Amino acid sequence: MARNLTSWAVTADDVPPATAAFIRRQGTTRGLDRDPLAEVTHGLRVDEETMARRPVGPRSERHTTEMLLTPELLIISYRQGVDDTALHVDPNARVSFHRLDQLEVAKPTVGLAKRAPGALPTPPQSVVSVTSTPLGGAQRTTRHVAAGIGPEVTRFREALDAAVERCRPPSL
């Protein structure tokens, strides 16, 4: 299976209108008292295209993920397909809201590293891994978002790390 990742920096205005409306509705449903897109400071869009060989011929799938950062939240939106028309959102689209004061961001490695028996694997450099209890969620989970390795990914990762650090409660 072939896989192609394309990443670039985005603003809240770059999110397709139907997806933006979906994010706003889900924010209201999950108890946010204001527009979650109004305070976006950094954003990263990742288009992932996979091509699998099938007996009938190759099959291509496209997935789009936006990670949007505000002073208090990380918003992760995910959808399948192409959003050229931007008139409606994928019926299987998902969005999650993660409070930065509860978020842990795993540090990526440059390559595959050996690990001790029983140790958790370290994510590769091309993945942004976050652990938190999303708003409306009942348990703490880890999301691994394919992101690529370009300079825009590095800038987003640095902004995310800095925002999480600012939101951390002081240690005793």
trRosetta pair geometry for C-beta under 8 A, 3 or more apart (Angstrom, degrees):
i j d omega theta_ij theta_ji phi_ij phi_ji
1 50 5.9 5 172 -173 111 105
1 51 6.9 167 -162 80 64 47
1 52 4.7 -18 -113 -98 98 78
1 53 7.6 -136 -87 7 55 73
2 50 6.9 158 85 -157 54 53
2 51 4.4 -3 58 54 104 101
2 52 8.0 -160 29 -69 66 37
3 48 6.8 -14 -167 -169 95 93
3 49 7.4 157 -155 84 46 50
3 50 5.1 -12 -103 -104 75 80
3 51 7.9 -158 -69 22 36 68
4 48 7.3 157 81 -155 50 46
4 49 4.7 -10 59 60 101 97
4 50 7.8 -174 22 -77 67 37
4 51 7.9 34 -3 -7 103 101
5 46 6.2 -21 -162 -165 97 101
5 47 7.4 151 -156 80 46 52
5 48 5.4 -12 -102 -103 74 76
5 126 6.9 141 40 -175 165 121
5 146 5.8 -132 -104 149 132 112
5 147 7.3 77 -179 120 141 12
5 148 4.3 -171 123 -72 125 94
6 46 7.2 152 78 -155 46 51
6 47 4.6 -8 58 57 99 100
6 49 7.8 25 1 0 103 103
6 148 7.1 46 -129 -66 8 149
7 44 6.1 -3 -168 -175 106 101
7 45 6.9 165 -148 85 55 50
7 46 4.8 -14 -98 -101 87 77
7 47 7.8 -167 -73 23 42 64
7 147 5.8 57 -96 179 147 62
7 148 4.0 -147 -6 35 126 137
7 150 5.5 -174 70 33 111 119
7 152 5.8 -171 125 81 100 117
7 153 5.3 37 120 -60 159 102
8 44 7.5 168 87 -150 26 61
8 45 5.8 -13 61 57 74 94
8 150 7.9 -16 -85 81 52 150
8 152 5.6 33 -141 87 36 175
9 42 7.5 -71 -146 -162 101 75
9 43 6.4 105 -172 78 61 68
9 44 6.2 -42 -108 -97 48 61
9 45 7.9 80 170 16 5 80
9 152 4.5 -136 -40 -148 87 118
9 155 6.9 -20 -82 78 125 131
9 156 7.0 -176 -104 -59 84 105
10 14 3.9 -128 -159 74 99 142
10 15 6.8 102 150 -55 136 68
10 43 4.0 -71 77 110 78 122
10 44 6.7 153 21 -102 89 9
10 45 4.6 62 -23 -21 135 108
10 66 6.4 -61 61 -135 146 109
10 68 7.8 -65 88 -91 104 89
11 14 5.2 108 50 -4 64 101
11 40 6.5 136 -167 104 60 124
11 43 5.8 165 -96 24 18 132
12 15 5.9 -37 -165 8 45 115
12 20 7.1 93 176 -119 83 116
12 37 4.1 131 -152 -177 133 98
12 38 7.4 -138 104 -72 177 17
12 40 4.1 146 -49 30 108 142
12 43 6.8 169 -55 -52 50 146
12 68 6.5 74 -88 -143 80 137
14 43 7.0 174 50 97 119 147
14 45 7.1 -110 121 -32 126 137
15 19 5.1 -118 170 91 97 114
15 20 4.6 125 102 -67 115 91
15 23 7.1 -13 155 0 157 143
15 37 7.1 -110 35 -128 144 136
15 43 7.8 -112 -50 -160 99 155
15 66 5.9 42 -104 -123 104 176
15 68 7.5 -28 -58 -67 134 137
15 77 7.4 67 -139 50 127 155
16 19 4.5 80 64 12 88 108
16 20 6.9 -158 90 -11 41 87
16 83 4.6 -114 -38 154 162 135
16 86 3.8 -146 -160 -125 110 102
16 89 7.8 155 94 -92 119 82
17 20 5.6 -54 -143 35 31 113
17 21 6.4 31 158 -18 65 104
17 86 5.4 84 31 159 86 112
18 21 5.8 -52 -149 36 31 111
18 22 6.4 36 150 -22 63 106
18 83 7.4 -153 53 -153 114 113
18 86 5.6 177 6 179 100 57
18 87 6.1 51 -52 123 133 14
18 88 5.2 166 -141 -136 156 11
18 89 4.4 -170 139 -47 108 80
19 22 5.4 -52 -148 35 34 116
19 23 6.4 37 152 -21 66 102
19 66 7.4 102 151 12 142 140
19 77 6.1 103 -178 157 112 150
19 79 6.7 -110 -106 -15 115 147
19 83 6.8 -12 -34 -137 122 156
19 86 7.6 -72 -1 -141 91 82
19 89 5.4 128 -83 -106 57 114
19 93 7.1 -149 -119 -153 84 154
20 23 5.7 -51 -149 34 32 112
20 24 6.5 31 152 -18 64 105
20 37 6.0 13 -150 -63 96 168
21 24 5.7 -54 -149 37 32 112
21 25 6.3 33 153 -19 66 105
21 89 7.6 -149 66 -29 93 126
22 25 5.8 -54 -147 36 30 110
22 26 6.3 25 156 -15 64 108
22 77 7.5 113 94 -141 114 126
22 89 4.6 14 -47 -25 144 170
22 93 6.0 11 164 105 161 144
22 95 6.6 153 128 -21 98 135
23 26 5.9 -59 -147 41 28 108
23 27 6.3 35 152 -25 63 106
23 36 6.3 -113 150 69 103 120
23 37 6.2 90 102 -52 132 112
23 68 8.0 36 -153 30 157 147
23 75 6.4 55 -154 180 125 139
23 77 5.8 -61 -83 -81 111 134
23 95 5.3 173 -110 -131 71 163
24 27 5.6 -53 -150 32 30 116
24 28 6.7 30 153 -17 63 102
24 35 6.0 -22 -122 -134 106 79
24 36 6.8 -168 -102 30 54 89
24 37 6.6 -59 -71 2 91 114
25 28 5.9 -56 -154 35 32 110
25 29 6.3 33 150 -19 66 108
26 29 5.4 -51 -145 37 36 116
26 30 6.1 22 158 -9 67 111
26 95 4.8 137 73 67 163 125
26 97 7.7 172 124 -27 104 111
27 30 6.1 -66 -145 45 26 100
27 32 3.9 -44 175 41 92 138
27 35 7.3 96 89 -145 156 32
27 36 4.2 -157 -104 -15 149 122
27 97 6.5 101 -108 -64 77 145
28 31 7.9 84 -179 -38 27 12
28 32 6.4 -75 -74 58 33 84
29 136 7.5 22 119 -86 88 149
30 97 6.0 162 99 29 155 133
30 135 4.3 89 164 124 128 116
30 136 4.2 -87 -126 -37 100 122
31 135 6.6 -143 49 -179 102 121
31 136 7.4 166 9 -64 103 89
32 36 5.5 -12 167 -60 167 102
32 97 6.9 -135 -55 -143 126 171
32 135 7.3 40 -51 163 91 170
34 38 6.6 -73 149 35 105 135
35 38 4.1 86 88 -23 110 111
36 39 7.5 -75 -170 38 37 92
36 68 7.8 106 138 100 99 130
36 70 6.7 -124 -172 -26 70 150
36 73 6.3 -55 -150 72 107 155
36 75 5.8 117 148 -75 130 140
36 97 6.7 -102 -124 -111 153 125
37 40 5.6 -19 -160 -23 54 118
37 68 7.0 -25 -116 159 72 159
37 75 7.8 -59 -81 29 67 169
39 70 4.2 68 100 -145 103 112
39 71 6.1 -71 159 11 128 91
39 72 7.7 32 102 22 148 91
40 43 5.8 19 174 -54 128 109
40 68 4.8 -51 -123 -175 121 108
40 69 6.7 98 -152 65 69 44
40 70 5.6 -64 -89 -77 42 80
40 75 7.8 -66 -97 29 105 126
41 69 5.6 -59 58 100 87 92
41 70 6.4 123 -1 -124 89 34
41 71 6.7 82 -21 -53 132 68
41 159 7.0 -163 109 -178 108 132
41 163 7.7 159 60 -84 137 133
42 68 7.7 165 90 -155 51 44
42 69 4.3 3 59 47 91 122
42 155 7.5 -155 -147 132 128 91
42 156 5.6 161 155 -123 123 71
42 159 4.2 97 -27 116 168 161
42 160 7.4 -121 83 -52 140 71
43 66 6.3 -8 -170 -172 107 99
43 67 6.8 165 -152 86 56 53
43 68 4.7 -6 -107 -108 97 71
43 69 6.9 -157 -73 17 49 75
43 156 7.5 -45 121 -114 12 119
44 66 7.1 161 83 -153 47 53
44 67 4.9 0 55 53 96 99
44 147 6.6 19 142 -145 142 110
44 152 6.4 147 -120 142 97 100
44 153 6.5 85 -143 -105 143 57
44 156 4.1 -5 -49 -91 129 165
45 64 6.7 -13 -169 -168 96 96
45 65 7.3 160 -154 85 49 49
45 66 5.0 -20 -100 -100 75 81
46 64 7.2 158 83 -154 52 49
46 65 4.8 -7 57 59 100 96
46 66 7.8 -180 20 -80 68 35
46 67 7.8 31 -3 -4 106 98
46 145 7.0 142 32 162 150 99
46 146 6.1 175 154 98 148 75
46 147 5.3 -105 -80 -120 144 49
46 148 6.4 -176 -125 -5 107 103
47 62 6.4 -15 -170 -165 95 102
47 63 7.5 154 -157 80 48 46
47 64 5.4 -17 -102 -102 70 80
48 62 7.1 152 81 -155 50 51
48 63 4.7 -14 61 61 102 96
48 64 7.7 -174 21 -79 72 32
48 65 7.4 26 -5 3 110 103
48 146 5.4 68 -84 84 138 138
49 60 6.2 -5 -173 -169 99 103
49 61 7.2 167 -151 83 53 45
49 62 5.0 -16 -100 -101 79 80
49 63 8.0 -177 -76 23 37 64
50 60 7.1 162 84 -151 46 54
50 61 5.1 -7 56 56 94 94
50 63 7.9 22 -1 3 102 103
51 58 5.4 3 -176 -176 101 120
51 59 7.2 160 -153 78 54 40
51 60 5.0 -19 -100 -98 78 79
52 58 6.9 155 79 -155 38 67
52 59 5.3 -18 61 60 89 92
52 61 7.7 18 1 1 104 104
53 58 5.7 -42 -104 -98 52 74
54 57 6.0 -2 67 62 96 34
54 58 6.6 144 19 -112 84 18
54 59 5.1 49 -16 -14 130 109
61 80 7.0 -43 -174 -154 97 107
62 80 6.9 123 84 -169 60 60
62 81 6.1 70 71 -136 98 11
62 82 5.9 47 72 -63 149 72
63 78 6.9 -6 -178 -167 102 91
63 79 7.3 169 -155 90 61 37
63 80 5.5 -34 -102 -106 70 64
64 78 7.3 163 87 -150 52 44
64 79 5.4 -11 59 62 96 84
64 80 7.7 169 18 -99 76 15
64 83 6.6 -63 19 -6 161 118
65 76 6.7 -13 -168 -169 102 87
65 77 6.9 160 -154 83 51 52
65 78 5.0 -7 -103 -101 83 77
65 145 5.6 -172 148 -155 158 110
65 146 7.4 130 24 56 143 75
66 75 7.6 -4 109 108 93 94
66 76 7.5 169 85 -151 52 40
66 77 4.7 2 52 53 96 102
67 74 6.5 -14 -168 -173 93 97
67 75 7.2 154 -157 80 42 55
67 76 5.4 -8 -105 -103 75 75
67 128 6.8 -18 -60 78 168 157
67 145 6.4 112 -60 127 126 167
67 147 7.7 -23 3 -104 138 118
67 156 6.7 98 86 175 121 137
67 160 7.8 -18 147 -79 130 133
68 74 7.5 149 77 -162 47 48
68 75 4.3 -14 61 60 99 108
68 76 8.0 -170 23 -73 70 32
68 77 7.4 24 0 0 109 105
69 73 7.6 -179 -151 93 41 55
69 74 5.8 -14 -105 -108 71 70
69 75 7.7 -153 -68 23 26 76
69 156 7.4 167 -15 -158 132 83
69 159 5.9 152 73 124 165 115
69 160 5.9 -133 -96 -89 140 75
69 163 5.9 176 -176 -1 123 167
70 73 4.7 22 48 49 111 84
70 74 7.9 -156 27 -72 70 30
70 75 7.2 52 -7 -14 103 105
71 100 7.8 -100 150 11 37 149
71 163 6.8 -150 -136 -144 39 110
71 166 7.9 -68 -159 99 80 138
71 167 8.0 146 164 -71 64 110
72 99 6.6 -33 164 -141 83 71
72 100 5.9 -146 -169 14 32 109
72 101 7.8 -25 -152 -13 74 95
72 167 7.0 125 -125 -107 51 134
73 97 5.4 -30 -158 -165 129 90
73 98 6.5 129 -161 67 70 48
73 99 6.3 -44 -101 -100 70 42
73 100 6.5 -126 -81 -27 17 88
74 97 7.7 150 77 -159 48 43
74 98 4.4 -18 59 62 96 107
74 100 6.4 111 -22 -79 89 80
74 103 6.2 86 9 -101 128 159
74 130 6.5 -123 95 -147 159 168
74 132 8.0 140 48 12 118 153
74 160 6.7 46 -99 -133 126 107
74 163 8.0 138 -65 97 93 137
75 95 6.6 -7 -174 -172 92 103
75 96 7.5 166 -153 84 48 46
75 97 5.7 -13 -104 -105 74 70
75 98 7.8 -169 -74 22 29 75
76 95 6.9 166 86 -153 50 54
76 96 5.0 -4 56 54 98 92
76 98 7.2 34 -5 -6 104 113
76 130 7.8 -172 -47 47 139 139
76 143 6.4 152 80 131 176 165
76 145 6.5 -134 -140 -77 129 142
77 93 7.0 1 -174 -177 89 106
77 94 7.4 174 -151 92 48 50
77 95 4.5 -11 -104 -104 77 93
78 93 6.7 168 88 -155 54 61
78 94 4.9 -3 56 58 102 91
78 95 7.4 -180 20 -79 67 46
79 83 7.0 64 96 -59 140 120
79 89 6.3 -110 -111 -171 146 86
79 90 4.1 148 -162 25 103 130
79 92 7.3 132 -140 83 63 73
79 93 4.0 -13 -96 -106 97 96
79 94 7.7 177 -72 23 58 56
80 90 5.2 141 48 -147 70 158
80 92 6.0 14 13 70 116 120
80 93 7.8 -140 13 -77 67 64
81 90 5.5 157 31 -90 117 119
83 86 5.5 64 162 -81 93 66
83 89 7.9 -1 -117 -117 116 57
83 90 7.9 -84 -80 -32 96 95
85 88 7.4 5 97 24 118 71
89 93 4.8 -49 157 -2 111 155
90 93 4.4 124 69 -49 89 91
96 134 4.2 -64 -168 -132 108 147
96 135 7.6 157 -171 38 64 75
96 137 7.6 25 -144 -44 111 126
96 143 7.2 178 58 -55 151 152
97 134 6.0 111 60 -166 50 87
97 135 4.2 -12 77 20 109 121
97 136 7.8 76 44 11 102 101
98 102 7.1 -132 -178 77 77 96
98 103 5.2 83 149 -87 117 115
98 130 6.3 69 154 143 176 137
98 132 4.3 106 -150 67 109 152
98 134 5.6 -60 -80 -105 73 70
98 135 7.6 -141 -78 -13 27 80
99 102 4.7 56 79 21 101 106
99 103 6.8 -166 91 -31 47 93
99 132 6.9 179 49 -172 65 139
99 135 7.0 102 -34 -59 92 92
99 167 7.8 -167 159 166 75 148
100 103 5.1 -52 -139 19 38 124
100 163 5.5 -89 -138 137 150 97
100 164 5.2 -142 -170 -102 94 57
100 166 7.7 7 134 69 140 84
100 167 3.9 110 109 25 108 164
101 167 4.2 -119 -72 153 72 107
101 168 6.6 156 -135 -93 67 30
101 169 6.8 63 -160 -33 111 82
102 132 4.9 100 114 -144 94 103
102 133 6.2 -59 150 35 143 84
103 130 5.8 -24 -162 -165 104 109
103 131 7.2 139 -159 72 53 49
103 132 4.5 -35 -100 -67 64 130
103 164 5.3 -104 84 -117 108 113
103 167 7.8 49 33 78 101 137
104 130 6.9 149 77 -158 50 56
104 131 4.4 -14 59 57 104 101
104 132 6.9 168 18 -62 68 74
104 164 7.8 116 -110 -167 24 144
105 128 7.3 -38 -150 -170 101 84
105 129 7.1 127 -161 82 53 61
105 130 5.5 -23 -100 -101 67 77
105 157 7.7 153 173 -157 141 79
105 160 5.9 126 -91 130 156 115
105 161 6.0 -118 69 -90 150 71
105 164 5.8 -159 -6 -14 116 165
106 122 7.0 178 171 -150 119 64
106 123 5.1 101 103 11 135 117
106 129 3.9 -8 34 80 122 118
106 130 7.5 -136 4 -73 81 30
106 131 7.3 77 -40 -14 94 103
106 142 7.9 40 -27 -150 126 121
107 122 7.4 -31 83 -156 74 110
108 122 7.4 124 -150 159 32 95
108 123 5.5 -64 -110 94 73 90
108 124 6.3 13 -158 133 102 26
108 125 4.2 113 147 -108 132 45
108 126 7.6 139 -151 7 145 29
108 127 6.6 154 -108 60 115 69
108 128 7.9 -61 -55 -94 120 43
108 129 7.7 140 -77 12 79 101
108 157 7.8 -53 2 -141 122 153
109 112 7.4 101 101 -101 134 14
109 113 5.1 -113 -158 -15 161 119
109 122 4.7 76 -24 119 121 128
109 123 7.3 162 13 82 82 42
109 124 6.4 -62 61 -121 83 40
109 125 6.4 -100 83 -50 37 78
110 125 5.6 27 -117 -47 33 132
111 124 7.4 4 -139 -132 22 92
111 125 7.8 -14 -54 -9 37 111
112 124 7.3 -28 -72 -93 63 100
113 122 5.8 9 44 44 121 131
115 119 4.4 -136 171 77 109 121
115 120 7.7 -110 -170 78 152 27
115 121 6.3 -132 -14 -105 161 53
115 122 7.0 169 -79 -5 124 92
116 119 4.4 85 59 -19 82 125
123 127 4.5 -112 176 82 119 119
123 128 7.9 94 128 -140 155 5
123 129 4.2 176 -34 -21 156 134
123 144 6.1 -176 -119 -128 128 108
124 127 5.4 82 61 9 75 105
125 149 5.6 45 122 -108 110 111
126 146 6.5 3 138 -154 95 71
126 147 6.2 -176 176 61 55 67
126 148 5.7 -14 -148 -126 93 11
126 149 5.1 -61 -91 -51 82 92
126 153 7.9 -16 -136 173 53 166
127 144 5.0 -7 -176 -172 129 93
127 145 6.6 143 -162 69 69 41
127 146 5.9 -41 -103 -100 77 44
127 147 6.3 131 -124 15 22 92
128 144 7.6 154 77 -158 42 44
128 145 4.7 -19 61 62 93 101
128 147 4.8 59 -14 -27 100 144
128 153 7.7 -148 -51 -164 110 98
128 156 7.7 -58 -82 111 148 114
128 157 6.4 -151 -105 -97 108 95
128 160 7.4 71 -154 42 130 169
129 142 6.1 6 -174 -177 96 106
129 143 7.1 176 -146 87 50 48
129 144 4.9 -11 -100 -104 88 72
129 145 7.6 -178 -78 20 38 68
130 142 7.0 170 88 -150 37 61
130 143 5.4 -6 58 55 86 94
130 145 7.5 9 9 1 100 110
131 140 6.3 38 173 172 91 102
131 141 7.1 -152 -142 104 65 30
131 142 4.4 -26 -93 -95 87 81
131 143 7.9 177 -81 17 40 63
132 140 6.5 -105 162 -140 16 80
132 141 7.5 -23 66 55 45 61
133 137 5.1 -161 -177 84 70 113
133 138 7.7 -99 -155 107 110 10
133 139 6.5 -135 -117 137 96 15
133 140 4.8 -61 -65 -85 82 63
133 141 7.4 99 -105 10 45 72
134 137 4.1 86 59 -15 78 131
134 141 7.1 -28 -8 42 99 110
137 141 6.9 -103 -175 5 152 113
147 153 4.8 129 142 -133 110 121
147 156 7.6 -136 -167 74 137 135
147 157 7.9 126 120 -60 160 105
148 153 5.3 -162 83 -50 82 145
149 153 6.0 -100 -132 59 15 147
149 154 7.9 41 -176 -47 52 92
150 153 5.2 107 58 4 65 100
150 154 7.4 -121 110 -2 41 90
151 154 5.4 -51 -149 36 40 115
151 155 6.3 41 153 -19 69 102
152 155 5.7 -49 -146 36 33 112
152 156 6.4 34 154 -18 64 105
153 156 5.8 -54 -147 37 31 110
153 157 6.2 32 153 -20 65 108
154 157 5.7 -55 -145 37 29 112
154 158 6.3 29 155 -19 64 106
155 158 5.8 -55 -147 37 30 111
155 159 6.4 29 154 -18 64 106
156 159 5.7 -56 -148 38 32 110
156 160 6.2 33 153 -20 66 107
157 160 5.7 -54 -147 37 30 113
157 161 6.3 32 154 -20 64 105
158 161 5.7 -51 -146 36 31 112
158 162 6.3 29 156 -17 64 107
159 162 5.8 -56 -147 39 29 110
159 163 6.2 29 155 -19 65 109
160 163 5.8 -56 -144 37 28 110
160 164 6.3 28 157 -18 64 107
161 164 5.9 -57 -148 36 28 110
161 165 6.3 28 154 -20 63 108
162 165 5.7 -56 -149 36 31 113
162 166 6.4 33 153 -21 65 105
163 166 5.7 -52 -149 34 32 113
163 167 6.5 21 156 -12 64 110
164 167 6.0 -65 -149 42 30 106
164 168 6.7 48 151 -44 64 95
165 168 5.8 -37 -153 4 33 118
